[in-house]
Amino acid sequence: MKNIIYITSLISLLLLASCREEETIILSEEESIEVAKDINANPYGFYLLNEGNMGSNKATLDFMNFTTGVYTHNIYAERNPNVVKELGDVGNDAKIYKDKLWLVINASHKVEVVDATTAKSIGKVDIPNCRYVVFDGNYAYVSSYVTTIIGDVNAQEGAVFKIDIETLKVVDEVKVGRQPEEMVIKNGYLYVANSGGYNSENYDNTVSVIRLSNFTQIAKTKVAINLHKLRKDKYGKIWVLSRGDYYNNPPQLYRLTTGNNGTIANIEKTNLLCSNFDICDDKIYMYNAPYQGNTMITNITYSVADVTSTEIIDGNFIKDGTAVLIKVPYTIKVNPSTKEVFICDAKNYVSSGTINCYSPQGTKRWSVFTGDIPSSIEFIYK
C-alpha cells in the first residue's frame, strides 16, 4: 500500500511539473492549528494574499480553514499549474464577490479572478498599476495609478476602471486624482482616496466622488495629504486615513459626512493617529506605527476607539505582552463574528511574515508563518 501511495504521488508531481515545462512548482503546505478549529465557524475561513517582494514575482495566496483548523500555504501555484508565472508580482488587494475571489496584482498590472471555493483561475483583467477593487451590482471597480513607471513623479491623474463581472471586460473608465488608492461605495456613489504618493513634494489631498449611474466624477474634495485607506461605518460615515508625509505630518484619521447629492458635506479631523485600521460594529481597531523618514518609530501602539465619539476606549488592546514580537505591523482585520483581531507582521519585508490572531480579551490565540509581506485578509462565508 505504501508503494502504491508513493508511486501515485510521484506521478502527480511529474504531471504538475510537466505542465510548467520544467519550471518548478512550489507545492502547498498544510499546518494544523488546533486551537483555531471551530466546525460551526462562519466565516468558515479566510484567504491571505501575500505581496511578495517587488520584482521577484513572489505574490502568494494562503488559506485558513476554521472548520478544520488547517492553514494552507501557497495554494494558487498548485491549483493552477498551467499559469506559467504563478500569481505574479506584488499582491495588493483581495476581495470576494458573488463566488469569485478577485486578486489585484499591482506590479503585474492585472486582476486575477479565481473561484472563491477552489482558488482555480477563471480569468484575468489587464489593468496598469492596479491597486484596489470594490463591487456594486454587476460591476467591479478597480483603482489604478495608470502609469506603469514605478515612482514617476510626473505622473498625472489615475483612474478607476469599470469591469463587467461576468465577461471580465473593461467597459468604462474615469479619471480621478493622482495615484488613487482604496474606495468605498455608498448610495450609488463611489469615493476614491487619492494619494499622489509618487511625488512627496506635491502629494494629492483629495477624495474623488463618482456617480455610478453615469460613471462620472462629480467632485474632488480636499481632505488631507497622501490619502490611503477608506472604510464606511454602519452609520453611513466614511473614514479616510491620511498617511501624512513621514516627517512633520503624522498619519491621521478623518471622518466624512456626505450630502444627499453624494458630495462630501463635512470633514472632521479626529484625534486618532493611526497607520492602519478596521471598523467592526461601533469600534475602530487600529495600530499606529509611523515612519520618521525611512525609519519606523519603535513605540508602536494598538488601540480601540469609539466610532461615534472618536474617543480612545482602549489604549492597548494587546494585553499579554506579545506586541513586542510584532516587528512591522502591516494589516489589521477583525472577524465580525468572533471579534478576534488579526494582525499581519511583515517582519523584515524580504522573508516570511506572520499572521497573529488575538482574542477579544487581547491575548494571542495562535500565530503562523505566511508568505513575504502578508497584505490582505478576506473572510469567506458559508
C-alpha positions as CSV (number, residue, x, y, z in Angstrom):
1,M,0.0,0.0,0.0
2,K,2.8,2.4,0.8
3,N,4.4,1.7,-2.6
4,I,1.1,2.4,-4.3
5,I,0.8,5.7,-2.5
6,Y,4.4,6.6,-3.2
7,I,4.0,5.9,-6.9
8,T,0.7,7.8,-7.2
9,S,2.3,10.8,-5.5
10,L,5.3,10.7,-7.8
11,I,3.1,10.5,-10.9
12,S,1.1,13.5,-9.7
13,L,4.2,15.6,-9.1
14,L,5.6,14.7,-12.5
15,L,2.3,15.7,-14.2
16,L,2.3,19.0,-12.3
17,A,5.9,19.7,-13.3
18,S,5.3,18.8,-17.0
19,C,2.6,21.5,-17.1
20,R,5.2,24.1,-16.3
21,E,7.6,22.9,-19.0
22,E,10.4,22.3,-16.5
23,E,9.6,25.2,-14.2
24,T,9.5,24.3,-10.5
25,I,6.1,24.4,-8.8
26,I,6.2,25.1,-5.1
27,L,3.5,22.8,-3.6
28,S,1.2,23.9,-0.9
29,E,2.0,23.0,2.7
30,E,-0.6,22.4,5.5
31,E,-0.2,23.4,9.1
32,S,-2.6,22.3,11.8
33,I,-3.7,25.0,14.3
34,E,-6.0,23.0,16.7
35,V,-6.9,26.0,18.9
36,A,-8.4,27.7,15.8
37,K,-10.7,24.8,14.9
38,D,-14.4,25.5,15.1
39,I,-16.7,23.3,13.0
40,N,-19.5,25.8,13.2
41,A,-17.5,28.9,12.2
42,N,-19.0,31.4,9.8
43,P,-17.0,32.9,8.3
44,Y,-15.5,29.5,7.9
45,G,-12.1,30.8,6.8
46,F,-10.1,33.4,5.1
47,Y,-7.7,34.0,2.3
48,L,-4.5,35.8,2.9
49,L,-2.8,37.5,-0.1
50,N,1.0,38.0,0.4
51,E,2.5,40.8,-1.6
52,G,5.9,39.3,-2.2
53,N,9.0,41.4,-2.9
54,M,8.6,43.8,-5.8
55,G,10.3,42.5,-8.9
56,S,10.6,38.9,-7.6
57,N,7.3,37.5,-8.8
58,K,6.6,36.1,-5.3
59,A,2.9,37.0,-4.6
60,T,1.3,34.0,-3.0
61,L,-2.1,33.0,-1.6
62,D,-2.7,31.2,1.7
63,F,-6.0,29.9,3.1
64,M,-7.1,29.3,6.7
65,N,-10.0,26.9,7.3
66,F,-11.5,27.4,10.7
67,T,-13.7,24.3,10.4
68,T,-10.7,22.0,10.1
69,G,-8.2,24.2,11.9
70,V,-5.8,23.9,8.9
71,Y,-3.7,26.7,7.5
72,T,-2.6,26.0,3.9
73,H,0.4,27.9,2.5
74,N,0.7,28.8,-1.2
75,I,-2.4,27.3,-2.7
76,Y,-2.5,29.2,-6.0
77,A,0.5,27.6,-7.8
78,E,-0.6,24.1,-7.0
79,R,-4.2,24.6,-8.1
80,N,-3.2,26.5,-11.3
81,P,-0.3,24.5,-12.7
82,N,-0.8,25.9,-16.2
83,V,-0.3,29.5,-15.1
84,V,3.4,29.9,-16.0
85,K,4.3,32.8,-13.8
86,E,2.0,31.8,-11.0
87,L,0.2,34.6,-9.2
88,G,2.5,37.4,-10.2
89,D,4.3,40.4,-8.7
90,V,3.0,42.3,-5.7
91,G,-0.4,41.1,-4.4
92,N,-2.1,44.3,-3.3
93,D,-5.8,43.5,-2.6
94,A,-8.2,40.5,-2.3
95,K,-12.0,40.7,-2.3
96,I,-14.7,38.0,-2.6
97,Y,-17.9,38.9,-4.6
98,K,-20.5,36.5,-5.9
99,D,-18.4,33.4,-5.5
100,K,-15.3,34.8,-7.1
101,L,-12.1,35.9,-5.4
102,W,-10.6,39.0,-7.1
103,L,-6.8,39.4,-6.6
104,V,-5.3,42.7,-7.5
105,I,-1.7,42.1,-8.6
106,N,-0.1,45.5,-8.7
107,A,3.2,45.2,-10.4
108,S,2.0,42.6,-12.8
109,H,-0.7,45.0,-14.0
110,K,-3.5,42.5,-13.7
111,V,-6.5,41.5,-11.6
112,E,-6.6,37.7,-11.3
113,V,-10.1,36.2,-10.8
114,V,-10.4,32.8,-9.2
115,D,-13.2,30.6,-7.9
116,A,-13.7,31.5,-4.3
117,T,-14.0,27.9,-3.2
118,T,-11.3,26.2,-5.2
119,A,-8.9,29.1,-5.9
120,K,-8.8,27.8,-9.5
121,S,-8.3,30.5,-12.1
122,I,-11.3,31.8,-14.0
123,G,-9.6,34.6,-15.9
124,K,-7.8,37.9,-15.6
125,V,-8.2,41.6,-16.4
126,D,-5.2,43.6,-17.6
127,I,-5.2,47.0,-15.7
128,P,-2.0,49.1,-15.5
129,N,-0.6,49.6,-11.9
130,C,-3.9,48.4,-10.3
131,R,-4.4,49.0,-6.6
132,Y,-7.8,48.1,-5.1
133,V,-11.2,46.7,-6.0
134,V,-14.8,47.2,-4.9
135,F,-18.1,46.0,-6.3
136,D,-21.7,47.1,-7.0
137,G,-24.3,45.2,-8.9
138,N,-22.8,43.5,-12.0
139,Y,-19.6,45.6,-11.9
140,A,-16.2,45.6,-10.3
141,Y,-14.3,48.9,-9.9
142,V,-10.5,48.9,-9.8
143,S,-8.4,51.9,-8.9
144,S,-5.3,52.4,-11.0
145,Y,-2.2,54.7,-11.0
146,V,-2.4,54.3,-14.8
147,T,1.3,54.9,-15.3
148,T,3.3,51.7,-15.3
149,I,6.5,53.5,-14.4
150,I,7.0,52.9,-10.7
151,G,7.7,56.2,-8.9
152,D,7.1,58.5,-11.8
153,V,6.9,61.9,-10.0
154,N,5.5,63.5,-13.2
155,A,2.6,61.0,-13.4
156,Q,-0.8,62.7,-13.9
157,E,-4.3,61.6,-13.0
158,G,-5.0,58.0,-12.1
159,A,-8.3,56.3,-13.0
160,V,-11.0,53.9,-11.9
161,F,-11.8,51.1,-14.3
162,K,-15.3,49.6,-14.6
163,I,-15.3,45.8,-15.2
164,D,-18.2,43.5,-16.1
165,I,-18.0,40.7,-13.6
166,E,-19.4,38.1,-16.0
167,T,-17.3,38.8,-19.1
168,L,-14.2,40.2,-17.2
169,K,-14.0,43.0,-19.7
170,V,-13.3,46.7,-19.0
171,V,-16.4,48.6,-20.1
172,D,-15.5,52.1,-18.9
173,E,-13.0,54.2,-17.1
174,V,-13.0,57.6,-15.4
175,K,-10.1,59.9,-14.4
176,V,-9.7,60.7,-10.7
177,G,-6.8,62.1,-8.7
178,R,-3.1,61.1,-8.7
179,Q,-2.2,57.6,-7.6
180,P,-5.7,56.6,-6.3
181,E,-5.9,54.0,-3.5
182,E,-8.8,52.5,-1.6
183,M,-12.5,53.1,-2.4
184,V,-15.9,52.7,-0.8
185,I,-19.4,52.8,-2.3
186,K,-22.4,54.5,-0.7
187,N,-25.9,55.2,-2.1
188,G,-24.8,55.0,-5.7
189,Y,-21.6,56.9,-5.3
190,L,-18.0,55.8,-5.4
191,Y,-15.5,57.5,-3.1
192,V,-11.8,57.3,-4.0
193,A,-8.8,58.2,-1.8
194,N,-6.1,60.0,-4.0
195,S,-2.6,59.8,-2.6
196,G,-0.2,61.4,-5.1
197,G,2.3,59.1,-3.4
198,Y,4.7,59.2,-6.3
199,N,5.6,62.8,-5.6
200,S,6.4,63.5,-1.9
201,E,6.9,67.2,-2.8
202,N,3.4,67.5,-4.0
203,Y,1.1,64.9,-2.5
204,D,-2.5,64.7,-3.7
205,N,-5.0,65.6,-0.9
206,T,-8.4,64.8,-2.4
207,V,-11.3,62.3,-2.3
208,S,-12.9,61.9,-5.7
209,V,-16.7,61.3,-5.9
210,I,-18.0,59.3,-8.8
211,R,-21.7,59.0,-9.7
212,L,-22.1,55.3,-10.7
213,S,-25.2,55.8,-12.8
214,N,-23.3,57.6,-15.5
215,F,-19.8,56.8,-14.2
216,T,-18.7,60.5,-14.0
217,Q,-16.6,62.2,-11.4
218,I,-18.8,64.9,-9.9
219,A,-16.5,66.3,-7.3
220,K,-12.9,66.2,-6.0
221,T,-12.8,67.4,-2.4
222,K,-9.7,68.4,-0.5
223,V,-9.3,66.4,2.8
224,A,-5.6,65.8,3.7
225,I,-2.3,64.8,2.0
226,N,-1.4,61.3,0.9
227,L,-4.7,59.5,1.5
228,H,-4.9,55.7,1.5
229,K,-7.4,53.7,3.5
230,L,-11.2,54.1,3.2
231,R,-13.9,52.5,5.4
232,K,-17.6,53.0,5.9
233,D,-19.2,52.6,9.3
234,K,-22.8,51.4,9.9
235,Y,-24.0,54.9,10.4
236,G,-23.0,55.9,6.9
237,K,-19.9,57.9,7.8
238,I,-16.8,57.5,5.6
239,W,-13.4,57.2,7.3
240,V,-10.3,58.1,5.4
241,L,-6.7,57.7,6.5
242,S,-4.0,60.3,5.7
243,R,-0.6,58.7,5.7
244,G,1.0,62.1,6.3
245,D,4.4,63.0,4.9
246,Y,6.5,60.7,7.2
247,Y,8.2,63.7,8.7
248,N,6.2,66.6,10.1
249,N,2.6,65.4,9.5
250,P,1.7,62.1,11.2
251,P,-0.8,59.6,9.9
252,Q,-4.3,60.6,11.0
253,L,-8.0,59.6,10.6
254,Y,-10.6,61.9,9.1
255,R,-14.4,61.3,9.2
256,L,-16.5,62.4,6.3
257,T,-20.2,63.1,6.1
258,T,-21.9,63.0,2.7
259,G,-24.9,65.0,1.4
260,N,-28.0,64.0,-0.5
261,N,-26.3,64.6,-3.8
262,G,-23.3,62.4,-2.9
263,T,-20.8,65.1,-2.4
264,I,-18.8,65.5,0.9
265,A,-20.7,67.9,3.2
266,N,-18.4,67.8,6.2
267,I,-14.8,66.9,7.0
268,E,-13.8,66.2,10.6
269,K,-10.2,65.8,11.6
270,T,-10.3,63.4,14.5
271,N,-7.8,62.9,17.4
272,L,-7.0,59.5,16.1
273,L,-3.4,58.9,15.0
274,C,-3.0,55.6,13.2
275,S,-1.2,53.8,10.4
276,N,-4.0,51.3,9.6
277,F,-7.4,50.5,10.9
278,D,-10.6,48.3,10.6
279,I,-14.1,49.1,11.8
280,C,-16.3,46.4,13.4
281,D,-19.7,47.4,14.9
282,D,-19.1,50.5,17.0
283,K,-15.4,50.2,17.3
284,I,-12.3,51.3,15.4
285,Y,-9.4,48.9,15.8
286,M,-6.1,50.4,14.8
287,Y,-2.4,50.4,15.2
288,N,0.0,53.4,14.9
289,A,3.5,52.6,13.6
290,P,4.5,55.8,11.9
291,Y,7.7,56.4,10.0
292,Q,10.2,59.1,10.6
293,G,11.9,59.4,7.2
294,N,12.8,55.9,6.3
295,T,12.8,54.6,9.9
296,M,9.8,53.2,11.7
297,I,9.2,54.7,15.2
298,T,9.6,51.8,17.7
299,N,6.8,53.0,20.0
300,I,4.0,51.1,18.2
301,T,0.5,51.4,19.7
302,Y,-2.5,49.1,19.4
303,S,-5.8,50.8,20.4
304,V,-9.6,50.9,20.0
305,A,-11.7,54.0,19.6
306,D,-15.5,54.5,19.7
307,V,-16.9,55.1,16.2
308,T,-19.3,57.8,17.3
309,S,-17.4,59.8,19.9
310,T,-13.9,59.1,18.2
311,E,-12.5,58.8,21.8
312,I,-10.0,56.1,22.7
313,I,-11.7,53.4,24.8
314,D,-8.8,51.0,25.0
315,G,-5.2,52.3,24.7
316,N,-3.7,48.9,24.3
317,F,-5.9,46.0,23.1
318,I,-2.9,43.5,23.2
319,K,-2.9,42.6,26.9
320,D,-0.4,39.7,27.2
321,G,2.8,41.5,26.3
322,T,3.2,39.8,22.9
323,A,3.0,43.1,21.0
324,V,6.8,43.3,21.3
325,L,7.1,40.2,19.0
326,I,5.4,42.1,16.1
327,K,8.2,43.8,14.2
328,V,6.3,45.6,11.3
329,P,2.5,45.6,11.6
330,Y,1.2,45.6,8.1
331,T,-2.5,44.6,8.1
332,I,-5.3,44.6,10.7
333,K,-8.6,42.8,10.3
334,V,-11.4,41.9,12.7
335,N,-13.5,38.8,12.5
336,P,-17.1,40.2,12.6
337,S,-18.4,37.0,14.1
338,T,-15.9,36.2,16.9
339,K,-14.4,39.7,17.3
340,E,-10.9,38.2,17.0
341,V,-8.3,40.6,15.8
342,F,-5.8,39.5,13.1
343,I,-2.6,41.4,12.7
344,C,-0.1,40.6,10.0
345,D,3.6,41.2,10.5
346,A,5.8,41.9,7.5
347,K,9.0,41.3,9.7
348,N,11.9,42.5,7.5
349,Y,10.0,42.7,4.2
350,V,12.2,40.1,2.5
351,S,11.3,36.9,4.2
352,S,8.3,35.1,5.6
353,G,5.9,37.2,7.7
354,T,3.4,36.1,10.3
355,I,-0.3,36.4,11.0
356,N,-1.3,36.7,14.6
357,C,-4.8,36.0,16.0
358,Y,-5.8,37.8,19.2
359,S,-8.9,37.0,21.3
360,P,-11.4,39.8,22.1
361,Q,-9.7,39.8,25.5
362,G,-6.4,40.7,24.0
363,T,-4.4,37.5,24.3
364,K,-2.7,35.8,21.4
365,R,-4.6,32.6,20.4
366,W,-2.3,31.5,17.6
367,S,0.3,32.6,15.1
368,V,1.6,31.1,11.9
369,F,4.2,32.0,9.3
370,T,2.9,33.4,6.0
371,G,4.4,34.4,2.6
372,D,6.5,37.5,2.2
373,I,4.7,40.7,3.3
374,P,1.2,39.5,4.2
375,S,-1.1,42.3,3.0
376,S,-4.8,41.4,2.6
377,I,-7.2,39.2,4.5
378,E,-10.6,38.3,3.1
379,F,-13.1,36.2,5.0
380,I,-15.2,33.6,3.2
381,Y,-18.7,32.6,4.4
382,K,-20.9,29.5,4.0
